[in-house]
């Protein structure tokens, strides 16, 4: 995906929505679109409903249907990508919170040992 079309993702920070809420919102949305995707896939065109319109009608209807299905798949994938990104941000923040105090303690101990 080019940078111009890259999905812009939220940044988890103290003044924003919590990571947990963001992940829940995006996962809920992804599940809803996934359900819609399954319904749209099941509503695909049947050739018997198009032949009276001519030879190309079903082919065009099928191509249009495929575009709709792909659009929904793209949305599901983007929503999952955003949820995963937010979750990874939170995991990194959690890791830094646990590592930083440990490193500070090690530096303090090393500093005290040199005095």
N, C-alpha and C positions, 0 to 999 in steps of 0.2 A: 504494500500500500504506500503510495507516495506521501510525502510529508504534508502536502496540501490537503489530501483526503484522509489523513490519519485521524483516528478517533481521539477527540480531546477528552481526557479523563480528569476526574476530580482529584484534588489534593487534600489529603487528610491533615487537618491541623486543629489546634485548640478552639478556634472561633467558628469552625465549620461543623457540618453534620458528622456524627460519629461514624467511624469505619463500620461498626456493626450495623448501624441503620442503613448506610449506603449499600453495603453488601446485601442486606435483606431486601431493600427496594429493588435493586437491579436483578437479583435472583427471582423475586416475585414477578417482575416484569418479563423476564426471560421465559419463565414457566407459562405465563399467560400467552405470550406470542407463540411459544412451542405448541400450546393447545390449539391456537388459531391455525398454525401451520398444518397440523394434522387434519383439521377440518377442511382447510383449503385443498390439501392434497386429495382428500376424499371426494371433493366436489369437482374433480377434473372433468373435462369435456368427454362425452361419449359420442363416437362417430355417428351413431344413428340419429342424434339430435341435430346434426349439421348437414347431412348429405342433400337435403332439399335446397340448400343455399348454393350448391355448386361444389366442384372438386376441391377447391382450396379453403373452403370455410373451416373444416375441421382442423386442417393443418395450421391455419392462422390462430384458431381458438386454442389449440394445444400449445402453440408457441407463446401466446399471451398468458396462458395458465402457468407455464413453466417460468415465465418472468415473475409472476406474482409469488410463486413458491420460492424462487431464489431470493426475492426481496425479503420475504419473511425469514428465511434462513440467515440472511445477512444480518437482520436485526437481532435475531437470537444470538448469533455469534458475537456481535458487538456488545450486547448487554452482558454476556458471560465474560467477555474480555475485560469490560469495565469492572465487574464484580471481582474478578481474579486480581486485577491491578490494585484495587482498593485493599483487598485482603493481603496482598503481598506488601503493600505499604505498611499496614498495621503490623504484620509479622516482623518487618524490618525495624519498626519503631520499638516493638516489644523486645527484640533482640538487643538493640542499642541500649535500652533502659537496663537490661540485665548485665550487659558487658561493661558499660561505662563505670558503674560503681566498683566492679571487680578490678578494672584497670586503675581507677583512682586509688583503691586500697593497695594495689601492688606498687604503684608509684610512691604512695605515702610510706609504705614499709621500706622501699628501697631508699628513699630520701632519709628516713630515720636511721637506717643502718649506716649511712655515710657520715652522719654528724658526729 
